[in-house]
């Protein structure tokens, strides 16, 4: 009895598969179950290598921080106060670091 039910169900599944294929073919308009035709690969040449222009390197003007401080004092009538860092600052400036433009200490 079981083999007869199994064979009946298998034939019914095959019939459903044919119906689904037919409906998909009607829905899409072309048979998507056909084997794809041999397609030739697209032969596009690579883009030619382009090299960027060299960067413009400008040498920064060297200043003296002491001269800048005296100019500020003459212009504003008071001395320029140093930068005060917050107590809980996570980033600290190393003591040996100097400004690359004017040479001012940290």
C-alpha positions as a Markdown table, in Angstrom:
| # | Residue | x | y | z |
|---|---|---|---|---|
| 1 | Unk | 0.0 | 0.0 | 0.0 |
| 2 | Unk | 2.8 | 2.5 | 0.9 |
| 3 | Unk | 4.7 | 2.0 | -2.4 |
| 4 | Unk | 1.5 | 2.8 | -4.4 |
| 5 | Unk | 0.9 | 6.0 | -2.4 |
| 6 | Unk | 4.6 | 7.1 | -2.8 |
| 7 | Unk | 4.5 | 6.5 | -6.6 |
| 8 | Unk | 1.2 | 8.4 | -6.8 |
| 9 | Unk | 2.6 | 11.3 | -4.8 |
| 10 | Unk | 5.8 | 11.4 | -7.0 |
| 11 | Unk | 3.7 | 11.5 | -10.2 |
| 12 | Unk | 1.5 | 14.3 | -8.7 |
| 13 | Unk | 4.7 | 16.3 | -7.7 |
| 14 | Unk | 6.0 | 16.0 | -11.3 |
| 15 | Unk | 2.6 | 17.1 | -12.6 |
| 16 | Unk | 2.7 | 20.2 | -10.3 |
| 17 | Unk | 6.2 | 20.9 | -11.4 |
| 18 | Unk | 5.1 | 21.0 | -15.1 |
| 19 | Unk | 2.2 | 23.3 | -14.2 |
| 20 | Unk | 4.6 | 25.7 | -12.3 |
| 21 | Unk | 7.0 | 25.8 | -15.2 |
| 22 | Unk | 4.2 | 26.6 | -17.6 |
| 23 | Unk | 2.8 | 29.3 | -15.4 |
| 24 | Unk | 6.3 | 30.8 | -15.0 |
| 25 | Unk | 6.9 | 30.7 | -18.7 |
| 26 | Unk | 3.6 | 32.5 | -19.3 |
| 27 | Unk | 4.4 | 35.0 | -16.6 |
| 28 | Unk | 7.9 | 35.9 | -17.6 |
| 29 | Unk | 7.4 | 35.6 | -21.4 |
| 30 | Unk | 10.3 | 33.4 | -22.1 |
| 31 | Unk | 11.4 | 30.0 | -21.0 |
| 32 | Unk | 13.7 | 30.4 | -18.1 |
| 33 | Unk | 14.3 | 26.6 | -18.0 |
| 34 | Unk | 16.2 | 26.5 | -21.3 |
| 35 | Unk | 19.9 | 26.1 | -21.2 |
| 36 | Unk | 21.7 | 29.4 | -21.7 |
| 37 | Unk | 23.2 | 30.0 | -25.1 |
| 38 | Unk | 26.9 | 30.2 | -25.4 |
| 39 | Unk | 27.7 | 33.9 | -24.8 |
| 40 | Unk | 30.9 | 35.4 | -25.8 |
| 41 | Unk | 32.7 | 37.4 | -23.0 |
| 42 | Unk | 32.8 | 41.1 | -23.4 |
| 43 | Unk | 36.3 | 42.1 | -24.6 |
| 44 | Unk | 36.9 | 45.6 | -23.2 |
| 45 | Unk | 40.5 | 46.9 | -23.0 |
| 46 | Unk | 41.6 | 48.1 | -19.6 |
| 47 | Unk | 41.8 | 51.8 | -19.0 |
| 48 | Unk | 45.3 | 53.1 | -19.6 |
| 49 | Unk | 47.3 | 53.9 | -16.6 |
| 50 | Unk | 47.3 | 57.5 | -15.6 |
| 51 | Unk | 49.8 | 59.0 | -13.2 |
| 52 | Unk | 48.8 | 62.0 | -11.0 |
| 53 | Unk | 50.8 | 65.1 | -11.1 |
| 54 | Unk | 53.4 | 65.5 | -8.3 |
| 55 | Unk | 52.0 | 67.3 | -5.3 |
| 56 | Unk | 53.0 | 70.9 | -4.7 |
| 57 | Unk | 55.2 | 71.1 | -1.7 |
| 58 | Unk | 55.4 | 74.5 | -0.1 |
| 59 | Unk | 58.1 | 75.2 | 2.4 |
| 60 | Unk | 56.3 | 76.9 | 5.3 |
| 61 | Unk | 57.5 | 80.4 | 6.3 |
| 62 | Unk | 59.7 | 80.2 | 9.4 |
| 63 | Unk | 58.7 | 82.6 | 12.1 |
| 64 | Unk | 60.1 | 83.3 | 15.6 |
| 65 | Unk | 57.5 | 82.9 | 18.4 |
| 66 | Unk | 59.3 | 85.5 | 20.5 |
| 67 | Unk | 58.9 | 88.1 | 17.7 |
| 68 | Unk | 55.2 | 87.2 | 17.4 |
| 69 | Unk | 54.6 | 87.6 | 21.1 |
| 70 | Unk | 56.2 | 91.1 | 21.1 |
| 71 | Unk | 54.2 | 92.1 | 18.0 |
| 72 | Unk | 51.0 | 91.0 | 19.8 |
| 73 | Unk | 51.9 | 92.9 | 22.9 |
| 74 | Unk | 52.6 | 96.1 | 20.9 |
| 75 | Unk | 49.4 | 95.8 | 18.9 |
| 76 | Unk | 47.0 | 94.9 | 21.8 |
| 77 | Unk | 48.8 | 96.4 | 24.8 |
| 78 | Unk | 48.8 | 93.2 | 26.8 |
| 79 | Unk | 50.8 | 90.0 | 26.7 |
| 80 | Unk | 49.3 | 86.8 | 25.1 |
| 81 | Unk | 48.3 | 84.3 | 27.8 |
| 82 | Unk | 49.4 | 80.6 | 27.3 |
| 83 | Unk | 46.9 | 77.9 | 26.5 |
| 84 | Unk | 45.5 | 76.3 | 29.7 |
| 85 | Unk | 44.6 | 72.7 | 29.4 |
| 86 | Unk | 41.7 | 71.1 | 31.2 |
| 87 | Unk | 42.5 | 69.0 | 34.3 |
| 88 | Unk | 40.7 | 65.9 | 32.9 |
| 89 | Unk | 42.1 | 66.1 | 29.4 |
| 90 | Unk | 42.8 | 62.7 | 27.8 |
| 91 | Unk | 45.3 | 64.1 | 25.3 |
| 92 | Unk | 48.4 | 65.8 | 26.5 |
| 93 | Unk | 51.1 | 67.6 | 24.5 |
| 94 | Unk | 54.6 | 66.1 | 25.0 |
| 95 | Unk | 57.0 | 68.5 | 26.6 |
| 96 | Unk | 59.6 | 68.1 | 23.8 |
| 97 | Unk | 57.3 | 69.0 | 21.0 |
| 98 | Unk | 57.7 | 72.4 | 19.2 |
| 99 | Unk | 55.6 | 74.2 | 16.6 |
| 100 | Unk | 57.0 | 73.5 | 13.1 |
| 101 | Unk | 56.2 | 77.0 | 11.9 |
| 102 | Unk | 57.4 | 79.2 | 14.7 |
| 103 | Unk | 59.3 | 76.9 | 17.1 |
| 104 | Unk | 57.1 | 77.7 | 20.1 |
| 105 | Unk | 57.5 | 75.2 | 22.9 |
| 106 | Unk | 54.6 | 73.0 | 24.1 |
